Amino acid sequence: MLGEQLPFSQACENNKEPILQVLQKYLTGDELVLEIGSGTGQHAVHFCQHFPQLLWQPTDRAENLENLEKRISSSKLTNLIAAICLDVDQEVWPRIQPDIVFTANSLHIMSERSMTKFFHGVGRVLSKDGKVLIYGPLKYQGDFSTESNANFDLWLKQQNQESGVRDFEAILQLAVEAELRLLKDHAMPANNQLLVFQHI
Ligand SMILES: C[S@@+](CC[C@H](N)C(=O)[O-])C[C@H]1O[C@@H](n2cnc3c(N)ncnc32)[C@H](O)[C@@H]1O
């Protein structure tokens, strides 16, 4: 019998190791992590394999849950909890208090309004001193910094007018309002960034 096809993203395969190297700087390894927009679940599986004491809660919008859960359940990892629905637009967040919120490549898919709700939600649920790690491409002072990010922004807007590469300054403003202070902005491969914030 053929095994079931698992959801797959080549980008995830490429970036999961560089992201793990940054996570290793900030995680002690025994935290409760809430992931927003888990997508294929490849990040969740990879990081849980490397942090066996971590408890990881993957989430996504309702339409992505079935696919996501295929990879989560097939991993058989005991520190990876079954995926649950979290759409930041609905403002209904799981009743947990994570030590870490992680999200990759989701803010440029969400509308700006949804990104605002993302930060409101994070500010509400994150434990004191908890950290937020946000991976993806960014603009600085309105500048894409590379042609490939500018082209990516155009492509995103063709899919959905409300999507787009986000401004670092806008993220910083929302973070301040959510009582998050920036610890570090890591430059990552392929013109991406990994922002690390701490809840104060
Ligand atoms: C490009 S995918 C990234 C998936 C995965 N994190 C990765 O790095 O491959 C964007 C993700 O953001 C999620 N997303 C978009 N809008 C969202 C919202 N309003 N609330 C929660 N997740 C959202 C999508 O469902 C999708 O899983």
The ligand as an SDF file (V2000), in Angstrom:
LIG
                    3D

 27 29  0  0  0  0  0  0  0  0999 V2000
    3.2230   30.9130    3.0850 C   0  0  0  0  0  0  0  0  0  0  0  0
    2.3760   29.9970    4.2990 S   0  0  0  0  0  0  0  0  0  0  0  0
    3.7230   29.6500    5.4410 C   0  0  0  0  0  0  0  0  0  0  0  0
    3.5320   28.3250    6.1000 C   0  0  0  0  0  0  0  0  0  0  0  0
    4.7080   27.8800    6.9680 C   0  0  0  0  0  0  0  0  0  0  0  0
    4.7760   28.6530    8.1830 N   0  0  0  0  0  0  0  0  0  0  0  0
    5.9930   27.9570    6.1950 C   0  0  0  0  0  0  0  0  0  0  0  0
    6.9000   28.6920    6.5910 O   0  0  0  0  0  0  0  0  0  0  0  0
    6.0830   27.2640    5.1720 O   0  0  0  0  0  0  0  0  0  0  0  0
    1.4330   31.2150    5.1740 C   0  0  0  0  0  0  0  0  0  0  0  0
    0.6630   30.6640    6.3250 C   0  0  0  0  0  0  0  0  0  0  0  0
    0.0000   31.7270    7.0130 O   0  0  0  0  0  0  0  0  0  0  0  0
   -1.2900   31.2850    7.3510 C   0  0  0  0  0  0  0  0  0  0  0  0
   -2.1900   32.4130    7.5580 N   0  0  0  0  0  0  0  0  0  0  0  0
   -2.5940   33.3360    6.6580 C   0  0  0  0  0  0  0  0  0  0  0  0
   -3.5050   34.1530    7.1910 N   0  0  0  0  0  0  0  0  0  0  0  0
   -3.6890   33.7490    8.4700 C   0  0  0  0  0  0  0  0  0  0  0  0
   -4.5280   34.1810    9.5340 C   0  0  0  0  0  0  0  0  0  0  0  0
   -5.3830   35.1930    9.3810 N   0  0  0  0  0  0  0  0  0  0  0  0
   -4.4450   33.5270   10.7210 N   0  0  0  0  0  0  0  0  0  0  0  0
   -3.5990   32.5060   10.8840 C   0  0  0  0  0  0  0  0  0  0  0  0
   -2.7920   32.0370    9.9020 N   0  0  0  0  0  0  0  0  0  0  0  0
   -2.8410   32.6490    8.7140 C   0  0  0  0  0  0  0  0  0  0  0  0
   -1.6860   30.4370    6.1500 C   0  0  0  0  0  0  0  0  0  0  0  0
   -2.8060   29.6390    6.4170 O   0  0  0  0  0  0  0  0  0  0  0  0
   -0.4150   29.6700    5.9010 C   0  0  0  0  0  0  0  0  0  0  0  0
   -0.3070   28.5200    6.6810 O   0  0  0  0  0  0  0  0  0  0  0  0
  1  2  1  0
  2  3  1  0
  2 10  1  0
  3  4  1  0
  4  5  1  0
  5  6  1  0
  5  7  1  0
  7  8  2  0
  7  9  1  0
 10 11  1  0
 11 12  1  0
 11 26  1  0
 12 13  1  0
 13 14  1  0
 13 24  1  0
 14 15  1  0
 14 23  1  0
 15 16  2  0
 16 17  1  0
 17 18  1  0
 17 23  2  0
 18 19  1  0
 18 20  2  0
 20 21  1  0
 21 22  2  0
 22 23  1  0
 24 25  1  0
 24 26  1  0
 26 27  1  0
M  CHG  2   2   1   9  -1
M  END
$$$$
